[in-house]
Amino acid sequence: MIDFYSDTKTRPSRSMREAMLDAPVGDEQKGEDPTTAALEARVADMLGKEAAVFLPSGTLCNEIALRVWLKPGETLIGDRACHIITSEGGAPAALAGAMVHPLDSADGVLDPEAVRGAISPASRYASATRLVCVEQTFNLKGGVVWPVDQLDAVAAIAHGAGLATHMDGARLMNAVVASGAGAAQHAAGYDSVWIDFTKGLGAPVGAVLAGSRGFIEEAWRLKQQMGGAMRQSGVIAAMCSFALDHNVERLAEDHELARNLAVRLADLPNIASITRPQTNLIFMDIAQAGPTAAAVVEFCRQRGVQIGAFGARRIRLVTHLDVGPADLDPLYAALAAGLHQS
Ligand SMILES: Cc1ncc(COP(=O)(O)O)c(C=O)c1O
């Protein structure tokens, strides 16, 4: 199967697996795993934060951060299409008791003035707004990169109003490579931020959440409480360190592949619109006269090509470590034939 469904589909390479073999390990819950500790220190430094904690998934990073920042009944602001609001099973409500104030935007990059307008006035009646969440890059709008000055502008408004700021950095390293600005620059205005190792970085498990020492202390308490504390996690942390050593700069290849793919897709029949990829994600909308996204996905699957349906007429394609230029022809052929169906 040629898999353009998601960058989460990458499989750890042989050399990444070999990185586990000699990794020193210990009991992570007790702070005795040197490989995990080294990864946490490295990511904290890279993101310009005091401390960091290793977690099994990006979702847990988001949800622990929400629980640190919000008491039940308090509100977070985020784009309506962000992962925290759309794709975490209602966890902000279920786990943090959070209210959500969703904002609309064209591309996932929030207008600072819209953020200002969404902050509730201090009132006994209103839910208190406590947190602004951003997503870098923005998944469901096509891997859009927030410009650093826009990140800073939103953070300044949030902090000016006494709110905390959180960055979902599932694909922050894609933004770093695409923009040329360092990870710490992107994260400078954000009180909590995390990166995921299981997207374009190609590791099988792991994410690291960073922030101040006090934030991480509280995050650790919640990690323990929610069952996220581990034992000899150095074996997986070693693969994450390997990913930082070997798989960051090469994200540029994924971005180039996505750009080349988008150019070819413009020739396809029954396409209403295609996003212009800034990183590794492409969304395309099928015209009303064409088949449904589900029908195209199934047609391609039967021809050995996996792609994603994100809505009745919306298809997502993602480039990553395990697809390359040679996979474009079979993808294009399957899509061209699939889109001709009615
Ligand atoms: C923007 C974004 N945030 C969070 C996540 C959750 O990450 P994980 O799959 O590691 O829980 C994803 C996963 O696809 C994502 O795309």
The ligand as an ORCA input file, in Angstrom:
! r2SCAN-3c Opt
* xyz 0 1
  C      -2.552     19.071     15.076
  C      -2.547     17.812     15.879
  N      -2.564     17.893     17.222
  C      -2.555     16.802     17.987
  C      -2.499     15.549     17.436
  C      -2.508     14.355     18.349
  O      -1.279     13.710     18.336
  P      -1.168     12.175     18.785
  O      -1.641     11.364     17.629
  O       0.299     12.013     19.067
  O      -1.998     12.008     19.995
  C      -2.514     15.403     16.043
  C      -2.497     14.056     15.443
  O      -2.717     13.868     14.282
  C      -2.534     16.574     15.237
  O      -2.554     16.505     13.904
*
